[in-house]
Amino acid sequence: MDILARRLTIISLLMVVFAMTLAAAVGADTERRRHNTYIGSLTDCTAHTAQYCQAKL
């Protein structure tokens, strides 16, 4: 029973590390996309976001 508890603890800790790494990667990607969303983009321009769009001719 001790071996099973030890293995479960190790697996749980590895899952926590993986989850934190994944959350950091998603957060960094979201932050990067937030800065580059409307710059020079014509496909994302709507009535709500027209003030941020720039037309490149």
Phi, psi and omega per residue, in radians:
M1 nan -0.581 3.134
D2 -1.159 -0.660 3.141
I3 -1.151 -0.708 3.123
L4 -1.120 -0.735 3.118
A5 -1.133 -0.691 3.126
R6 -1.136 -0.761 3.121
R7 -1.124 -0.733 3.113
L8 -1.094 -0.682 3.104
T9 -1.121 -0.774 -3.137
I10 -1.127 -0.780 3.122
I11 -1.106 -0.711 3.120
S12 -1.108 -0.735 3.122
L13 -1.151 -0.685 3.080
L14 -1.120 -0.665 3.107
M15 -1.160 -0.638 3.095
V16 -1.135 -0.768 3.115
V17 -1.097 -0.754 3.108
F18 -1.090 -0.767 -3.131
A19 -1.112 -0.715 3.134
M20 -1.181 -0.678 3.107
T21 -1.142 -0.760 3.114
L22 -1.117 -0.729 3.117
A23 -1.109 -0.689 3.108
A24 -1.155 -0.694 3.129
A25 -1.153 -0.748 3.119
V26 -1.149 -0.704 3.114
G27 -1.112 -0.718 3.128
A28 -1.176 -0.688 3.120
D29 -1.166 -0.702 3.114
T30 -1.116 -0.748 3.120
E31 -1.113 -0.696 3.121
R32 -1.141 -0.751 -3.134
R33 -1.186 -0.558 -3.129
R34 -1.117 -0.591 -3.118
H35 -1.374 -0.458 -3.033
N36 -1.919 0.270 -2.972
T37 -1.200 -0.867 -2.945
Y38 -1.912 0.066 -3.072
I39 -1.336 1.924 3.091
G40 1.257 0.261 -3.074
S41 -1.729 2.233 3.082
L42 -1.710 -0.430 -3.088
T43 -1.303 -0.473 -3.106
D44 -1.647 0.084 -3.106
C45 -1.394 2.119 3.044
T46 -2.268 -3.097 3.124
A47 -1.079 -0.558 -3.105
H48 -1.387 -0.473 -3.058
T49 -1.984 0.168 -3.064
A50 -1.082 -0.509 -3.115
Q51 -1.184 -0.352 -3.122
Y52 -1.695 -0.191 -3.029
C53 -1.507 2.580 3.083
Q54 -2.241 2.320 3.115
A55 -1.560 2.259 3.090
K56 -1.787 2.038 -3.130
L57 -1.838 nan nan
